[in-house]
Amino acid sequence: MVRLSKAMIADDQPLFRDAVRDVIFGFPDCQQVVEASSLKDAMEIVKKNDGLNLAFLDLDMPEMHGLGGLVSLNEIAPSLPIIVMSVRVSRHIAAQAISRGAMGFIAKSASRDEIVDAIRQVLVGKICICVGSGVIERGRGRAPDRSGSEAAVDPDQFQSLTRRQLLVLERMTYGESNKQIAYNLHIAETTVKAHVSAILRKLNVQNRVQAILAASCLDLVSQMRN
């Protein structure tokens, strides 16, 4: 796990910044938390602080232009883990944030324990989605209907995955490429590609982001391996 010595909170709501700051200072290695109330301030902070280990970014701040602010911040600090926060809680928004470089997506309705858990997962390099119990019940194997073209994943569909496919899916939730997965699992990259194709087909999803989102939200991979 990466040590959380210095973090940034970019949010235009002082009370929410205070709440997140208290959570971050709960980590024993944390020495400093810097704050920004606008995207412009956040980008200036990131440019001047090479030692940041984590950034919280409010998706609903002025000047964010949807996910444009996330893209801009990710461009100037591609190695900085970013957790997006929002009052808008939908899988579609979460998937879009992850696909544009965020390592985590947290609803502002999330509990303190959920935020702590999300931070821990992101610090070990894992993608984390936490959109609140009102939308998705983590770990209970139930998912609501999705809107638009994003089809819901039935928990029973995960049962059709082989153990090797579960291992590949787990590595996918860490944001690893096919090449990285092949290296870590000691298999050929062509074999990984075949497994990924099978995973997408069995889960009836269109791309990696949707598969990662389903696994992260339902937390099924860790359950099925225990």
BELMOPE-V919641 format. One record per pair of residues at least 24 apart in sequence whose ideal C-beta (glycine too) atoms are under 10 Angstrom apart, sorted by the first residue. I is the first residue (numbers start at 1). J is the second residue. D is the distance in whole Angstrom. If there is no record, write none. Layout:
I/J/D ; I/J/D
This chain:
1/29/10 ; 1/119/10 ; 1/120/7 ; 1/121/10 ; 1/122/10 ; 1/123/5 ; 1/124/5 ; 1/125/9 ; 2/29/10 ; 2/53/6 ; 2/54/8 ; 2/81/8 ; 2/122/9 ; 2/123/5 ; 2/124/7 ; 2/125/8 ; 3/27/9 ; 3/28/9 ; 3/29/4 ; 3/30/9 ; 3/31/10 ; 3/53/7 ; 3/123/8 ; 4/28/9 ; 4/29/6 ; 4/30/5 ; 4/31/9 ; 4/33/10 ; 4/53/5 ; 4/54/6 ; 4/81/10 ; 4/119/7 ; 4/120/9 ; 4/122/10 ; 4/123/6 ; 5/29/5 ; 5/30/6 ; 5/31/5 ; 5/32/7 ; 5/51/7 ; 5/52/9 ; 5/53/6 ; 5/54/10 ; 6/30/8 ; 6/31/6 ; 6/32/5 ; 6/33/8 ; 6/34/7 ; 6/49/7 ; 6/50/10 ; 6/51/5 ; 6/52/5 ; 6/53/6 ; 6/54/8 ; 7/31/10 ; 7/32/8 ; 7/33/5 ; 7/34/8 ; 7/35/10 ; 7/52/7 ; 7/53/6 ; 7/54/4 ; 7/55/7 ; 7/56/7 ; 7/81/10 ; 7/83/10 ; 7/119/9 ; 8/32/9 ; 8/33/7 ; 8/34/5 ; 8/35/7 ; 8/36/7 ; 8/41/10 ; 8/42/7 ; 8/45/6 ; 8/46/7 ; 8/49/7 ; 8/52/6 ; 8/53/9 ; 8/54/7 ; 8/55/5 ; 8/56/7 ; 8/57/8 ; 8/73/10 ; 8/77/10 ; 8/80/9 ; 8/82/9 ; 9/33/6 ; 9/34/8 ; 9/35/5 ; 9/36/7 ; 9/37/10 ; 9/42/9 ; 9/45/10 ; 9/54/9 ; 9/55/8 ; 9/56/5 ; 9/57/9 ; 9/58/8 ; 9/83/10 ; 9/85/9 ; 10/34/9 ; 10/35/8 ; 10/36/4 ; 10/37/8 ; 10/38/8 ; 10/39/7 ; 10/40/10 ; 10/41/7 ; 10/42/4 ; 10/43/9 ; 10/45/8 ; 10/46/9 ; 10/55/7 ; 10/56/6 ; 10/57/5 ; 10/58/6 ; 10/61/7 ; 10/64/9 ; 10/69/9 ; 10/73/8 ; 10/82/9 ; 10/85/9 ; 11/35/8 ; 11/36/8 ; 11/37/7 ; 11/38/10 ; 11/42/9 ; 11/56/7 ; 11/57/8 ; 11/58/4 ; 11/59/10 ; 11/60/9 ; 11/61/7 ; 11/85/7 ; 11/108/9 ; 12/36/9 ; 12/37/5 ; 12/38/7 ; 12/39/9 ; 12/41/10 ; 12/58/7 ; 12/60/8 ; 12/61/5 ; 12/62/7 ; 12/63/9 ; 12/64/10 ; 13/37/9 ; 13/58/7 ; 13/60/9 ; 13/61/9 ; 13/85/10 ; 13/87/10 ; 13/108/9 ; 16/56/9 ; 16/58/8 ; 16/85/8 ; 16/87/10 ; 16/108/7 ; 17/56/9 ; 17/58/9 ; 19/108/9 ; 19/112/8 ; 19/115/9 ; 20/56/6 ; 20/58/10 ; 20/83/9 ; 20/85/8 ; 20/106/9 ; 20/108/10 ; 20/112/10 ; 20/115/7 ; 20/119/10 ; 21/56/9 ; 22/112/8 ; 23/56/10 ; 23/112/6 ; 23/113/10 ; 23/115/5 ; 23/116/6 ; 23/118/10 ; 23/119/7 ; 24/54/8 ; 24/56/8 ; 24/115/9 ; 24/116/9 ; 24/119/7 ; 26/112/8 ; 26/115/10 ; 26/116/7 ; 26/119/9 ; 27/53/10 ; 27/54/10 ; 27/116/8 ; 27/119/7 ; 27/120/9 ; 27/123/9 ; 29/53/9 ; 30/54/9 ; 36/61/9 ; 37/61/8 ; 37/62/9 ; 38/62/7 ; 38/63/6 ; 38/64/9 ; 38/69/10 ; 39/63/5 ; 39/64/6 ; 39/65/9 ; 39/68/9 ; 39/69/4 ; 39/70/9 ; 39/72/7 ; 39/73/7 ; 40/69/10 ; 40/72/10 ; 42/69/8 ; 42/72/9 ; 42/73/6 ; 43/69/9 ; 43/72/7 ; 43/73/6 ; 43/75/10 ; 43/76/6 ; 43/77/9 ; 45/77/10 ; 46/73/6 ; 46/74/10 ; 46/76/6 ; 46/77/5 ; 46/80/7 ; 46/82/10 ; 47/76/6 ; 47/77/8 ; 49/77/9 ; 49/80/10 ; 50/77/9 ; 50/80/10 ; 52/77/7 ; 52/79/10 ; 52/80/6 ; 52/81/9 ; 53/80/8 ; 53/81/7 ; 53/119/10 ; 53/122/10 ; 53/123/7 ; 54/80/8 ; 54/81/5 ; 54/82/8 ; 54/83/7 ; 54/103/9 ; 54/104/9 ; 54/119/7 ; 54/122/7 ; 54/123/7 ; 55/80/6 ; 55/81/7 ; 55/82/5 ; 55/83/7 ; 55/84/10 ; 55/102/10 ; 55/103/10 ; 56/82/8 ; 56/83/5 ; 56/84/8 ; 56/85/6 ; 56/104/9 ; 56/106/8 ; 56/115/9 ; 56/119/9 ; 57/82/6 ; 57/83/7 ; 57/84/5 ; 57/85/7 ; 57/86/9 ; 57/97/9 ; 57/102/8 ; 57/104/10 ; 58/84/8 ; 58/85/5 ; 58/86/7 ; 58/87/9 ; 58/108/8 ; 59/84/5 ; 59/85/7 ; 59/86/4 ; 59/87/8 ; 59/88/7 ; 59/93/8 ; 59/96/10 ; 59/97/7 ; 59/102/9 ; 59/105/9 ; 59/108/10 ; 60/84/10 ; 60/85/8 ; 60/86/6 ; 60/87/6 ; 60/88/7 ; 60/108/9 ; 61/85/10 ; 61/86/10 ; 66/93/9 ; 66/96/9 ; 66/100/10 ; 67/93/8 ; 67/96/6 ; 67/97/6 ; 67/99/9 ; 67/100/5 ; 67/101/9 ; 67/102/9 ; 68/100/9 ; 70/96/9 ; 70/97/6 ; 70/100/5 ; 70/101/6 ; 70/102/6 ; 71/100/5 ; 71/101/7 ; 71/102/10 ; 73/101/8 ; 73/102/10 ; 74/100/7 ; 74/101/4 ; 74/102/8 ; 74/103/10 ; 75/101/8 ; 77/101/10 ; 81/119/9 ; 81/122/5 ; 81/123/7 ; 81/125/8 ; 81/127/10 ; 81/175/10 ; 82/122/9 ; 83/115/9 ; 83/118/6 ; 83/119/7 ; 83/121/10 ; 83/122/6 ; 83/128/8 ; 83/130/9 ; 85/110/8 ; 85/115/9 ; 85/118/10 ; 85/130/10 ; 86/131/9 ; 88/131/9 ; 89/130/9 ; 89/131/4 ; 89/132/5 ; 89/134/7 ; 89/135/5 ; 89/136/8 ; 90/131/7 ; 90/135/7 ; 90/136/10 ; 90/144/10 ; 90/146/8 ; 90/147/7 ; 90/148/9 ; 90/150/9 ; 91/129/8 ; 91/131/7 ; 91/135/8 ; 91/136/7 ; 91/143/8 ; 91/144/8 ; 91/146/6 ; 91/147/9 ; 91/148/10 ; 91/150/6 ; 91/152/9 ; 91/153/10 ; 91/210/9 ; 91/213/6 ; 91/214/8 ; 91/217/7 ; 92/146/7 ; 92/147/7 ; 92/148/6 ; 92/149/9 ; 92/150/6 ; 92/210/10 ; 92/213/9 ; 93/131/9 ; 94/127/10 ; 94/129/5 ; 94/130/9 ; 94/131/6 ; 94/135/10 ; 94/136/9 ; 94/209/9 ; 94/213/6 ; 94/216/9 ; 94/217/8 ; 95/129/9 ; 95/146/9 ; 95/150/7 ; 95/205/10 ; 95/207/9 ; 95/209/5 ; 95/210/6 ; 95/212/8 ; 95/213/5 ; 95/214/10 ; 95/217/10 ; 96/209/8 ; 97/129/9 ; 97/209/10 ; 98/127/6 ; 98/128/9 ; 98/129/7 ; 98/175/8 ; 98/208/10 ; 98/209/6 ; 98/210/10 ; 98/212/7 ; 98/213/7 ; 98/216/8 ; 99/207/8 ; 99/208/9 ; 99/209/5 ; 99/210/9 ; 99/212/9 ; 99/213/9 ; 100/209/10 ; 101/175/10 ; 102/127/8 ; 102/128/10 ; 102/129/10 ; 103/127/6 ; 103/128/7 ; 103/174/10 ; 103/175/7 ; 104/128/4 ; 104/129/7 ; 104/130/7 ; 104/216/9 ; 105/129/5 ; 105/130/7 ; 105/131/7 ; 105/213/9 ; 105/216/9 ; 105/217/10 ; 106/130/5 ; 106/131/8 ; 106/132/9 ; 107/131/5 ; 107/132/4 ; 107/133/9 ; 107/134/8 ; 107/135/7 ; 107/136/9 ; 108/132/8 ; 109/133/8 ; 109/134/7 ; 109/135/9 ; 114/138/8 ; 121/173/9 ; 121/174/9 ; 121/216/9 ; 124/174/8 ; 125/173/10 ; 125/174/5 ; 125/175/7 ; 125/176/9 ; 126/170/9 ; 126/171/10 ; 126/173/6 ; 126/174/5 ; 126/175/8 ; 126/212/10 ; 126/216/8 ; 127/172/9 ; 127/173/5 ; 127/174/7 ; 127/175/5 ; 127/209/9 ; 127/212/6 ; 127/213/8 ; 127/215/9 ; 127/216/6 ; 128/173/9 ; 128/216/6 ; 128/217/10 ; 128/219/10 ; 129/173/9 ; 129/212/8 ; 129/213/6 ; 129/214/9 ; 129/215/9 ; 129/216/4 ; 129/217/5 ; 129/218/10 ; 129/219/9 ; 130/216/9 ; 130/217/8 ; 131/213/10 ; 131/217/7 ; 135/217/9 ; 136/213/10 ; 136/216/10 ; 136/217/5 ; 136/218/8 ; 136/219/10 ; 137/217/9 ; 137/218/9 ; 137/219/10 ; 138/216/9 ; 138/217/7 ; 138/218/7 ; 138/219/5 ; 139/217/10 ; 139/218/8 ; 139/219/5 ; 139/220/8 ; 139/222/9 ; 139/223/7 ; 140/218/8 ; 140/219/9 ; 140/223/10 ; 141/218/6 ; 141/219/9 ; 141/220/7 ; 141/223/8 ; 142/218/8 ; 143/214/7 ; 143/217/7 ; 143/218/6 ; 146/210/9 ; 146/213/10 ; 146/214/10 ; 149/206/8 ; 149/210/10 ; 150/205/8 ; 150/206/8 ; 150/209/10 ; 150/210/7 ; 150/213/9 ; 150/214/10 ; 151/203/9 ; 151/204/6 ; 151/205/7 ; 151/206/8 ; 151/210/8 ; 151/214/10 ; 152/204/9 ; 152/205/10 ; 152/214/9 ; 153/202/10 ; 153/203/5 ; 153/204/7 ; 153/205/7 ; 153/210/8 ; 153/211/8 ; 153/213/9 ; 153/214/4 ; 153/215/9 ; 153/217/9 ; 153/218/7 ; 153/220/9 ; 154/203/9 ; 154/204/8 ; 154/214/10 ; 155/214/9 ; 155/218/6 ; 155/220/6 ; 155/223/10 ; 155/224/10 ; 157/199/10 ; 157/202/6 ; 157/203/5 ; 157/204/7 ; 157/205/9 ; 157/214/9 ; 157/220/10 ; 158/199/10 ; 158/202/8 ; 158/203/7 ; 158/214/8 ; 158/215/8 ; 158/218/8 ; 158/220/5 ; 158/221/8 ; 158/223/9 ; 158/224/6 ; 159/202/9 ; 159/220/9 ; 159/224/8 ; 160/198/9 ; 160/199/10 ; 160/201/10 ; 160/202/5 ; 160/203/9 ; 161/195/9 ; 161/198/8 ; 161/199/6 ; 161/202/6 ; 161/203/8 ; 161/215/10 ; 161/220/9 ; 161/221/9 ; 161/224/8 ; 162/195/8 ; 162/198/8 ; 162/199/10 ; 162/202/9 ; 163/224/9 ; 163/225/8 ; 164/191/9 ; 164/192/10 ; 164/195/6 ; 164/198/10 ; 165/194/10 ; 165/195/5 ; 165/196/9 ; 165/198/6 ; 165/199/5 ; 165/202/8 ; 165/203/10 ; 166/195/10 ; 166/199/9 ; 166/215/9 ; 166/220/9 ; 166/221/6 ; 166/222/10 ; 166/224/6 ; 166/225/6 ; 167/195/9 ; 167/221/9 ; 167/225/8 ; 168/192/6 ; 168/193/10 ; 168/194/10 ; 168/195/4 ; 168/196/6 ; 168/198/9 ; 168/199/7 ; 168/211/10 ; 169/195/8 ; 169/196/9 ; 169/199/6 ; 169/202/10 ; 169/203/9 ; 169/208/10 ; 169/211/7 ; 169/212/8 ; 169/214/9 ; 169/215/6 ; 169/220/9 ; 169/221/6 ; 169/224/10 ; 170/215/8 ; 170/221/5 ; 170/222/8 ; 170/224/10 ; 170/225/7 ; 171/195/10 ; 171/221/10 ; 172/196/7 ; 172/199/8 ; 172/208/6 ; 172/209/10 ; 172/211/6 ; 172/212/5 ; 172/215/7 ; 172/216/10 ; 172/221/9 ; 173/208/10 ; 173/211/9 ; 173/212/5 ; 173/213/9 ; 173/214/10 ; 173/215/5 ; 173/216/6 ; 173/219/10 ; 173/221/7 ; 173/222/10 ; 174/212/9 ; 175/208/10 ; 175/212/8 ; 177/208/10 ; 178/208/9
